[in-house]
Amino acid sequence: MQADETGKRELAKAERRSRIVHAARDLIRETGDTNLSMRMIAKRADVSLATPYNLFGSKHAVVLAVFEDERDFAERFSRLKAANAIERLFDAHALATSYFTDDPDFYRPLWRALLDAQGGNETGLATPERLEQNREAWHMLLEAAQREGLLDPDVPADLLERTLSFFANGVMLSWAMGVLATHDLRPSSALGYAMVLRGAATDQGGDVLMAHIEKYQTMLRHSSEPAKGRRRVSLGS
């Protein structure tokens, strides 16, 4: 009997947690802001003001839970099939960017928070654990390309991963700030990846990467998304 009662309490807690996460997700999409008040979240979730604090501890933790709940990347990534490691890397990139291009109203404010270095741990939503998981995933892809003879093994995979990460953050900042159109997000970042990797490629890998470079150059050249709503700002100011 006691086990049944415990199970019911856990189910009720999980249901309240789910309602809070969904409420926060809807509010982020509607307001374009992750700086939500706990009162707003509790009201939308139809729970008491104390409930989000009891289940999550802080507003930051609620937003972080929204970010985590939106990602089933690992499961989808495991199902990717590709002819070689470089193709798998670009398939993974396409999968990652599809989250943002499919729901920009939700992900733009999340990425502004993700790139915010003003938080207490200086990583915004990018917790050390999340950063390490991302680094490890891309590092493994790069090492696989080296083992297959597509990238030069004398170029450290960790340096390649770091360079790609710096470039990706710049592209995502441009997109989050409205400088880069959603339509151009994937080809812009993928073109940069291909150009960086081309410098570390073997002859065999270079041929694969040149095909990607030509593909993404063509996509950007023929991009027809109007510039309406894009802001011209200087990221260096």
N, C-alpha and C positions, 0 to 999 in steps of 0.2 A: 504493500500500500504506500509506504513512504517513497519507494522508488517511483511509483506512478505519479505521486505529487511532485517529486523533483523533476520528472520528465515534463510534466505540464508547465511547471514554472520556467524551465529552460526553453520550451517551445514558445511560451508567451514572451519571454525576453528576446528571443530571436525574431519574433514577429514585430515587436516594437523597434528593434534595431533596424530591421528592413524598412519599416515605414519612415524612420528618421533619415536613413540614407537616401531613399527615394525622394523624400521631401527636400533634402538639401540639393540633390541633383536637379530637381525641377526648378528650384529657386536660382541656382547658378545659371541654368539655361535661360531663365526669364530675365534675370537682372544683369547678367554678364559680369558678375562679381562673386568672388569666393569669400568676401568679408561679410559673411552673414551673421546676424545675431542669433543667439540660442533661442530667444523668444520667437523669432520668425520661424525657425526650424520646428520648434515644438508646436507652434500653432498650426503649421501646414501638416505636420504628422499627426495632429490631434492627440498629443500626449501632454503630460504636465511639464512645466519648465524644468523640473528637477530630473526628469527621465533622461534627456540627452547627456546631462552631466554624470548621472549614475552609470550609464552604459558606455560612455566614451571618455569622459573626464574633461574634455575641452573642445572648443569650437574647431581648433586645428585638427584634432583627432577625427572629428566628424568629416571634415573635408577630405582628409587623407583616406578615410574609409570609402568615401565616394570614388576617389581616384582608383583605389584598389579594386572595388567592386566592378568598375567599368572594364577591367582588363581580364580577358581570358586568353591573353597572348600566348602563354606557354603551351596551352593545349592546342591552339591553332597552329602554332609554330611547329609542334611535333608532327603535324600531319603534312607538312610541306614536302613535296617531292621535286627534286631538281637534278639536272644532268651533271652538275659539278658544284663545288663549294662556292664559287663566285656567283653562280646562278642562285644558289640557296641564300646567299647573303642578300642579293637584290630582291629575292622573294620575301625575305624577312623584313627588309626595308619597306617594301610595298604593303605588307601586312600591317606594320607599325603605323605607317602614315595613313592607312585607310581609316583608322579610328578617328583621326583628326579631320579628314576630309569628309567623312560621312556625317559628322555632327560638330561642325565648327562652332556653333553658338555655345556648346557645352565645353569644348576642349580649349578654345582660345582663352577664356578666363582661368581655366585650370593651368594652362601653360604659363600665363603671366605670374601665377602664384608659384609655379614650379621653378621659374627662373628668378624669383625674388630672393635676393641674397640678404635681405634685411631681417629675416627671421632669427629667432633665438639660437638655432643651430647653424645659421648661415647657409642653409640649403633649401629654405622654403619647404615645399612639399617633397623635394628630393631628399629623402632620408638617406643616411649612409648605407643602410641595407639595400634600398632600391638602387642607389648608384652602383654599389658593388655587383648586384645581380645583372644590371645592364652591361657593365664593363665585362663581366665574365662571359655573358652570352655572345657579345661581339668578338671578344678575344678568341673564343672557341671557333667561331666561323672563320676568322682570319688564319688561325693555326691550321684548320682543315684545308684551306686554300694553299697554304705553304706545303703541307704534306702531299697534296695532289700535284705539286709542281707548277702551280699557277701564280704564286707569289714567291718572291725571293726570300728564302729562309734566313738570309743574313740581315734582313731588315726586321728588327724586333717587333713582334706582333703587338706588344703593349704600346709601343710608340705609334703604330698605325691606328690602333684603337683610340688612343688619346687624340690624335689628329682628326679622325672622323668625328669624335665626340665634340671637339671644339667647333668644327664646321657645322655639325647638326644643331648645336645650341644657337649659333648665329642665325641659321635659317629659321629655326623655330621662333626666335625672338622677333625676326622680321615679320613672320606670319602672325604671331600673337599681337604685335603692335599694329597690324593692318597694313603694313608696307607690302607684303607679299600676298598675292591673291591665293585663295584656297586651291583654285584650279592648277596653279603653278607650284604648289608645295612639293608634291612628290617628284616631278621631273627636275626641279631646281636642286633639291637635296641629293637626289640620286646621281645627277650629273656631277656634282661636287665629289661624291663618293668615288665615282668611276675615275675621275681625273686624279684624285689623290692616290688611288690604288694603282693606276696606270704607271705611276712613277716607281712603284715597288714590284711591278709584274715581271714575270718571265716572258719569253717570246710567246709561249702558248697562252698564258694568261692575258698578255697584252692584246691578242686578237679578240678574246672574249670581251675584254673591257672596251675596246674600240667600238665594238658593236653596240654596247650600252651607251657610250658617249654619243654616237651618231643618233641612236634612238631618242635620247632625252634632248639633244639639241633640236631635233626635228619637232618634238612635242612642244618645246618652248617657242620655237620659231613660228609655229602655227597656232599658238595659244590664242583663242578668240574671246576669252573672258573680258568683258568691259572693265575699264579701270574705275568705274563708279564705286565710291565708298573707300577707295584706297587712299591712305594718307601718305604724303611725301614728307618724311621726317628724316633727320640725320641721326643715325645711331651712334655717331661719335661725339655728339654734343653733350 
